Amino acid sequence: MSFRIAVDAGGTFTDVAVSGKDGRLVLGKSPTTRDRIFEGLRAGLEMAAEQIGLPAATIVQRCDLFVYATTHATNAMLTGHVAKTAFLTTKGFPDTLVLRQGGKQSAYDFTQQFPAPYIPRRLTFEIDERVDTEGGVVAPLDEAATRTVLKLLGDQGVEAVAVSLINAVANPVHEQAAGRLIEELLPGVPYTLSSALNPIVGEYPRSSSAAIDASIKPLMQRHLLGVRDDLRAAGFAGELLVASSSGGTMHLEDLVERPIYTLKSGPSLAPVAGREYGSGQIGSEDIVVADTGGTSFDVSLLRAGRIKFTRDTWLGPKYTGHLTGLSSVDIRSVGAGGGSIAWIDPGGLLRVGPESAGADPGPACYGRGGERPTVTDAAVVLGYIDPDFFLGGRMRIDVDAARRVLAPLAAELGESLERTAFGVITVASELMVLAIQDITISEGVDPRESLVVAGGGAAGLNIGPIGRELGCRRVLIPRTSGAFSACGGQFSDVVSETWRSHEFLSASGSVDAVNAVLDGIDAELDDIAQRLRDRGFTRFQRQYLVEARYPGQFWDLEVELDSPRLKSDADVESLRRAVGAAHERVFAVAGEGDVECLVWKGRLTAKVERRTPGTGAVTTQSTPEPYRTRTGYFGDDRARDVPVFLGDSLAPGNRIAGPALILEPTTTIVVYPGSDVELTSEGHYLMELG
């Protein structure tokens, strides 16, 4: 039997999902080993291998497709552990990364410090050259001065170089010349040209893309190539794909050259899993995908089965973080996961996150030296986590340690330990509710009419109260939610995008010029498709999209073209109506008049064979017998006897009324009072919130 393996290496745990030809998913989970990812990966794979009944080495050797997702690049960026990077720009424009672009979360907050640039001003160097907006060379590149600058970079020990020259999108000749000089004078030092990575009009987003990509190249090249070499040494000889921020996968060799696409690669697979699991439950409804990990809570949205994308992707807080400038899955994140630390602010209010205990030392209940209270510790105190069944019994939970670290919070608040623990869960839930409202209500989606699909190792702890606060009727918790993004890797296709900037006004623009741009996009997609055919892919799908707005607006809306070319006035009118419909959906009003189109895109999807397990037969609805009971608390000091069920003992059609606990090897589902859960024919948990 051949196997397919998908791995999501997160900040706290490494999740592994293995499937055979029958499509049955088997999960493994182990703490992430930051120094060498393969060690944690192997431990998770061994956990899955035990369930399959084969040695882990045999599964690796029989694997024909391996999908790898990682938060390594994101964590390095957010913590500042990136390469020493220089930024080369046109003379007279040294403050591109300093000034950024306008925006402020709180317009009247004058206490907030102006954020530091991604690359320090002292590592920004000006180059004598100039290209105009039409691509004409106004001043040639001063090669002698550029050589002097590059020699200075070598003397300063610069580890990577980002090049973003003015109007390079119109004519990249000077950036290309700078690249050749870098290869000559700084051999082995990776560099990024903005015109090659992100050819869009927009000085700051293009420069920010280049700066971020260059800064993580040394790190991610070592990381990705190290994973590849470790897998080869373990006997893997199949196809190796890496999850990208586009909600699909790319070949490792491509991502080594453009590692910026690995940012948010793990979370980007969550909506892929949400679409797969939720499609059989919702009909035409929208899907809200909530992924609760150890460090963060990530939310994404699907409308009529389509994943929502955005070019406004920030690492860190909006406006004060750093803009990737690339189209990626729209994911809203808050620092509220299972490992998020609870604390009391100077005003005496209970807070949760954004700081996390991570995998090392982790929550106090892990028994690895953690001394600060976390959401997971609170769940342990409340009785929501069975200390004898965590990770299927492979990891022992220290209940006394959880109670010890929460005790100081309880004393300061003047509350009982249980009420304090419930308060921690409640505060974390409120943060998660706000994240969901941000991506739904602000986008014209009513969460009450949506299905919430919950994933992540900590998903089941509080998704019930979250859904109830949103007014949702149902929440779907997949049986494999403990390795949600890894499961998304099992269903993910290979996705490639290319784009060009070209301004087009619907009332007066030239459709011939637009079609020439689309011809260039198609030619590049043809090259990508041929490379994929050489690797065995046979089924492809193409989409053509445009980022458009009404003249004078700042925010763009992405709409799909009805046809691959604008052949007539009717096609232009269809585009104008599509922009109006998108505007009405988001802003509740349809604009009128001319439409301004700025960025034209092509998206090529190479279909990967689906491995879907057979549908189970639904038995007569019944309530199974619990295997034990334990004490739990739900918002007061009153202890309750809570029945505990093992997920493996349940059959499709079984219904369980709250309060109750359902134990899976990689997650725990808390059924709160007033809710109940039914096991679907696919073996997932559909929670009715009442």
N, C-alpha and C positions, 0 to 999 in steps of 0.2 A: 504493500500500500504506500502511495506517495502522500506526503503531508505538506500542509501550508502553515507557516509559523508567522505570527504577528506579535511584535514586542513594542510596548510603550514604556520607555525609561523615564519616569517622573522624578520629581525632587525628593519624594519620600519612598515610593515603592516602584519596582519594576514589574509590570504586568505582562503576562505571556498568554496568548491564545493559540491553541493548536487545533487544526481540523484535518480530518482525513477525507477520503472520497465521499463518504456518506454525509459530510457536512456537519457532523456533530462537533460542537465546540467544547474543548477541555481547557480549563484555566489553571494558571499558576501565578503565584505572587510571592515576591521576596523583597526585602529592603534593598534600595538602590545602593550600589557600591560606587561611589563617586570617583575613586582613584582609577578603577578599572571596571567599566560598565559590564564587561562580559561575565564577571564573577556573579553579580546579582542576576544577570540574564540566565546564566546556567542554573542557578539555584531555583528560579521560577520554572525553568524548563523541566527540571528534575521532578518538581511537584506535579506538573502536568503529566509527565511520563509515567509516574506511578499509577495514575488513573487509567492510562492507556494500556499499561502492562508491558511496556517495552523500555529498554534502556534509553536514556536521553541521547546518548551518542548515536544510537540507531535512528532515532527520529530526525536528528540533524542530517545524517547521511542520506536519508530518504526524502528530505525536504526539497521540493522543486521551486518553491516561492517563499521568500523571507521578506517580510515588511517590517521596517524599523522606524519607530518614532521616538523623538527625544526632546526634552526641554533643556538640553545642555547649552545651546546657543542663547536661549532666552534668559536662563539663569546667569550666564556669564555677562550678558549685557546689563541686566538689572543690578548686578553686584559690582560691575566695573572691572571684572576680571577678563579684560580683552587685551589685544595686542597694542603695543605702542604704535599709533597710527598717525601719519602725516596727511595733511589735506592740501592739495594743489589746486589753485583757482586762478582765474584771470586777474591781472593787475587792476586794482581799484575795487575789487569785490571780496575783501578778506573777511567780511562779517556775515556772510551768508548763513553759516551755522550758528552765529551768535544772535542775530536778530530774528531768525526763524520766520514764522508767519503769524499773523494776528490771532488772538484768541485768549480767553481767560474764563475759567469756570465761574468765578465770582467777580463780576465787573467792578464792585465797589470795595473789594478787599485790597487795601493798599499796604497791608503788612506782609504780603507774600513776596519772597525774594525772587528776582528774575533768575530763571534757570540757567545753569552753566551749559555751554555748548558741548555737543557730543565729543568733538575733538578740541582740545585746548587751543586757545588763540595762539599760543607760542609755537604750536606745531602746524600752523597755517602759513603757507608760503604762496606768494603771488608770482605768476608767470606772465612775461610779456608776450601777448598775442591778442588778436581780436577777430571774431567772426560776427557778421551782422545777422539780422533776423531772417534774411533770405538765403543765408549760407555763403555769402561772399566773404572772401578773406580781406579784411580791412588792414590788419597788421599781421605779418607772418610770425610764426613761433620763433622766439629768440633762443636758438638751440644752445648757444654758449652759456647764456644765463641759466637755462634749465639744467645744463650739466653741473653748473656750480651749486645750484640748489640740491640736486640729487647727491652730490658728493658730501654736502653738509648733512643730509639725512643719514648717509652711511656712517659719518663720524658720530652722530648722535644716537646710533643704535636703534633707528626706526625699524619696526618689524613688519609694517604694512603701509601701503600708500593708496589714498583715494584721490582720483582726479576728476574734477567737475569744472569744465570751462564754459564760459558764457556762450549760449547759442550753439553748443556742441550737437544738439539734436538736429539742427539745420545742416550742419557740416561737421562731422567728427574728425576731420583730418588732423587737427592739432592734438586732440586727445590720443589719437592713434600714434602720432609721432612721440608724444610723451611716454606712452607705453613701451615703445621700442627702446627709448633711452633708459627707462627703468630696468628693462631686461638686460641692457648692456652694462650699466653702472652699478646696479644693485641685484646681481644674479641671485635667484632663490627667494627674493623678497616678493611676496604676493601683492598684487595691486588690482584695483577695480576702476574701470572707466565708466563714468555715468552714462555715456551715450550707448554703450553696449549693454549695460545692466537695465536701465530704466529710461528709454528714450521718450520722455514726455516734456511738454512745456510746463515749466514750474521750477524755478531756480532752487528753492529750498527743498521740496520733496525729492528732486533728482539728486541733489548734493547729499542729502541725508541718507538716501538709499546707498550711494556709493561709500559713504563714510562707515555706515554700519556693516556693510558687506565686507569691506576691506579689514575692518577691525576684528572680525570673527573668523577670517580665513585661516590664519595659522592654527587656531584652536580647533576649528571644526574639521580641517583637513586631517590633523592628527587623530581626532576623535573618530571620524567616519572611516578613515583608512585603517585605524586600529581595530574597529569592530569588524570590518571586512576581513582583515588578516586573522583575527581570532576565530571567526567563523570558518574560514578556509582551513585553518589548522585543526579545527574540530571535525573536518570531513565534509563540510557543506560545499556542494558543487552546483547549486541551483541559481535562480535569478534573485538578485538582491535589490530591493527597492526601498526608498526612504520616503517617509511621509513629508509632504510639503505644506506650506501655509495655504495652498490653493484648494485644500480639501481632497486632494488625491495624492498620488505618489509620483516620484521621479527616480530615475536611475542614479545610483550613488555617484557615478562619475560626473554627472551633470551638476549635482548639488555640491560637489567638492569645488567646482568652479564658481558657483553662485550660492554660498551657504546662507545668505539672507533668507532664502526660501525655507530654511529649517526652523525659523522663528515661529513659535506656536504650532509646530508640526504635530505634537501630541494632541492638544485640544482641537485642532482642525479635523481630526478623525471622528470626534464625538458626534457631529451632525450626520456624518455618513452612517454611523451606527444607529442614530436616532431615526433616520429615514428608513433604514432596513427594518427596524423593530416596530416602528410606529405605523408604517404604511398599511398593515393589515388591520389596524384598529380604528382608523380615523376617517376613511373616505376622503372628502375634500377639505377637511379641517386643516388649520395650521398646526405645526408642531413646534413646541418650545423644548429645546434640549438643554437640560441642566446637568452639568458634570461636576461632581463634588470630589475633589482630590484631597491630598494631605495638606497642600499649601494654598490652593485657591479654589474658588467656585466660578466656573466658566459657563456662560449662557450663549447659545446660538439659536437661530430661527430658521425654520423652513416654511415657505409659503407654497402651497399646492405641490409639495414634494421637491421644491427647488431650494437649494442652500443659498442663503443670503451672503453676498460678498460686499466688500467695501475697500476703497483705496485709502480711507482715512483711518489707517491702522497705527496705533501708538503703542510703544513699549514703555510701560509706566503710565502715570496719569496723563490724561489728555491735555495738550498744550505744554505742560511742563515736562512730559516724557520726551521720547524721541520718535519721530515719524518715519515709518519704513518707506512710505511713498509707493508701495506696491499693492496690487489688488490681492486680497486674501479673504478667507472666510471671516465674516463679521462675528467676532467673539467679544463679549463684554465680561470682564473679570473683576472680582473683588477678592481681597485677601481674607477669605473666610472658608477654610477647609478643616479637615479633621485635626490637623496639627496646628491650627491657628491659636495663638496665645491669648488668654483672657487677662485683662488688667483693669485697673481703676484709674480714671483720669483725675487731674487736680480738682475737678469739680465734684468728685465723688460718684461719677457715673461709671457703670460697668461697660467695658468695651471689649471687642474681640478683633484680633488681627490689627494690621496686616502682617505683623511679624509671625513667623512660623517656627515650630521646633524642628521641622524637616525630618530627615531620616536619622540624623545623628546630632543630638542624642535622641530626638523624637519625644513624643509625649511621655510623661512620667510613668504611666502605666505600662510602657514597654520594658521598663526595668533596665534602661541603658544610661542612666544618669540624668535624665531630664528632671529639672527642678521647678518648672514653671507650668501653671495649669493651662490645659488646652481643651478644645471642644471634645476630643476623644476621651480625655480624663473625665469631663462632665458626663458623657454618655455612660462611662463605666460606673460612676457614682450613682446614676439614676437606674442602673440595672439593665440598660439597653444592650450591653455587650456581655456575652457569656465568656468569662475568663478562661473556661476550659475548651472553647471552640473557636478561638480567634485564629484565622488562617487555617481553618479546619483542624485546630488542635496543635498546629506546628509551632505556635508562639504563645507562650504563657503570659497572661495579663496580670499585673500587680495591682490589685484593688486597693490595698493599703497605701501604695504610693500615690494613686489618684486622689484618694481622700486627703492625704497629707498636703498635697500642693494646692488643693482647693480650700483648705481650712483657713489660711490667712485672708482670702477674699471674703469668705463667709463672715469672719470676725469683723473685718472692716465695714462690711455692709450691714452687719447686725442681723443677719438672716441665718437660717439653718443651712446645713451643708447641702441638703437636697434642693431647697429653694434656690440656693446660689447656683447649683449645677444646672437647674432648669432655666435660670436666668441666662446663663452662658449659651445654652442651646437656643433660647428665644432671641437673643441679640444677634447671634450668627444667622438665624433664620430671617430676621428683618433685613440684614444686609443682602441676603440672597434674593429676597422679594424685590428690593429696590433694583438689583441688577436685572431681574426678569422684566420689571416694569419699564426699565430704560430701553430694552430692545424690542418690547412689544408695543406698549402704549405710544411711545414716541415715534414708532414706525407705522402707526395706524392699525395695529393688531390688538384685538380684545383678548386678553389671556383667558377670560371666562369661557370663550368659545374655542379654545385651543386645547390640544392634548399635551400634557407635560410628560416627556420621556426622561426619566432620571437615571443617571449613570454615575460611576465612580465608587470607590470603596466606601465612602461615607454617605452615599446618596440616601440610603434607607433610614438614616437616623432621624431626619427631620423633614423629609419631602412632604409628608402628610400635612403638617402645619403650614408649610410654604404654599402648597396648593390650595388649602382652605383660605388662607389670607388673600390669595389672588382671586378667589371666587371660582376656581376650577372645579369641575365635577369629577374628573378622573385623572389619575396619574398612572403611567405605565412604568414599572420597574423591571427591566429585563433580568432574567435569572443570571445572566452573565454581566450584570452591571458593575461588578467588582473589578472588571478589566475592560471597561467600556471603550476607551480609545483603541486598545489593542484589538478588540472585536471589530471596530470600525476599519482597522487595517485589513481584516479578512474580507471585507466587502468593497474595498477601495479600488478604483480604477487608476490608470496612469493618466494624469492630467497635465497638459502643457499649454501655456498661454504666450501669446506675443501681441504687441500693440504698437501703435504709431500715433503721434500727435499730428492732428490736422484740423484747423478751424474751418467749420462749415456752417453757414447760416441757411436755414431752410428756405428762406424767401429769395435769396440771391446767390447762394453758393453754387459751385460747379460740381455736378454729380460725376463728371468725368474725372476730376481730381480725386474725389472720394473713392471712386472705383479703382483708380491707380494705387491708392493707399491700400485698399483691400486686396488688390492683386499682389502687392508686396507681402502682405500678411499671409496670404494663401501660399505663396512660394516658400516662406519660412515653415509653415505648417506642413507642406509637402515634404520638406527635408526631414522634419521631425518624424513624420509618419513613416518614411522610408527606413529610418534608423530603427524604429519600433518593429517594422515588418521583418527586418533582419534579425530581430531578437525573438521572433515567433508570434507577435501580435497580429491579429487578422481583422478584428472588428473595431471600427472607428466611428466617432460621431463628432461633427463640427458645429460650433455655435459662433455667431458673429454678434458682437455687442458694441454699444457706444455709450460713452459718458457725456450726458447732455444737460443743458439748463436753459432757462430763459435769460436773455441778455440783461446784465446788471446783477445777476445772482452770483453767490460765491459757491454754494454747495451744488455738486453734480449728482445726477441720478443715472443709474445704469439701466439701460433697457436693451432688450434683445431685438435684433433686426429680423423682420419677417422673411427676408430673402438675402442671399449672400452678396447682392449688388443692388445699387439704386438705379433701376432701369428706366424709371418714368416719374412723372410728377405724382402719380398715385403712390409710388413707393415713398416719396418724400413726405406726402401727406400722412401716410400710415405711420411713419416715424414720428411726425409731429404729434399725432394723436396718442401714440404710445408714451411719449414723454408727458403729455397732459394727464394721461391715466395714472402714471407713476407719481406725478406731482399731487394729484388729488388723493391718492392712497396715503401718501406720507404727510401732506400738509392740509388735507381736508378741503382743498380748493383746486380746481383745474385752471391752470394758466391759459392764456390765449396769446395768439400772435406768433412771432418768429421764434424759432428754437436754435440755440447755439450748441453745436457739437464739437467736442475738443479732442477726445481720445477714442480711437477705433481699435477694437480688440477681436482677436480670434482665439477660440478655445478648442483644443483638440483633446478628445477623450478616447484613450485606447481601452477597450472593455476587457476586464479580467473575468474569467469564468467564475460564475457564482457557485458556491457550495452551500446549499440550503438544506438543513435537516428536514426530514419528513414531518408532516403535521400529525400531532398526536390526536387520538380520539378523545372527545370530551365525555367524561363519565357523568352520571347523574349528580347534580349539585349536592354536595354533602359536606359535613364538617368532620374532619379527621380528628383522631385522638392525639393530644399533645404527648410528647415523650417525657416532659417534666414541666414543672412550674418554677418560677423564681420571682423575687420581690422587685417591683418597679414603682417609679414615681412619675406622675404626670401633672405637675404644676402645683402641687400642694405637699404637705408633709405626710399625707396619708399613704401608707404602704399598701400596695395592691398585689394580690397573687396573679401573676401574668403567665398564661400558658405559653410554652415554648415548643415550636414545631421545627423539625428538620426538613429543609427543602427537598432532600432526596426522597423523603417518605410521602411527598404530596403528589397527587395525580391531577391532570386537567379536569376542571370542573369543581374541584374542592374549594370551599368558601370558608374564610376565617374571619370572625368578627373581632374588633378591637375591644379592649387592649390585648395585644399578643405580640410575640416575637417570632420571626421566621429566620432561621440560621442557614446561610449558605457559606461554603468554604471561604469565599472572598468578600462577603458583605453580610450585614444584618439588616433586616427590614423591620422597622418598628410600626406596628399598626396601632394608631392612637385610638382612644375611646371615641366612639361615634363614627368610626370608619370601618370598612371591611375590605378584604382582599379576595379576589378569585383568581385561580390559576387558569390561564388561557390555554387554548389548544396547542399553542406553540411553546407552552411551558413557562410563560412569563407571568408576572404578578400585576394584575389590573386592580388598582386601589380606587374604590368608590368613596368619595369624601363626604357624602351626605349633604 
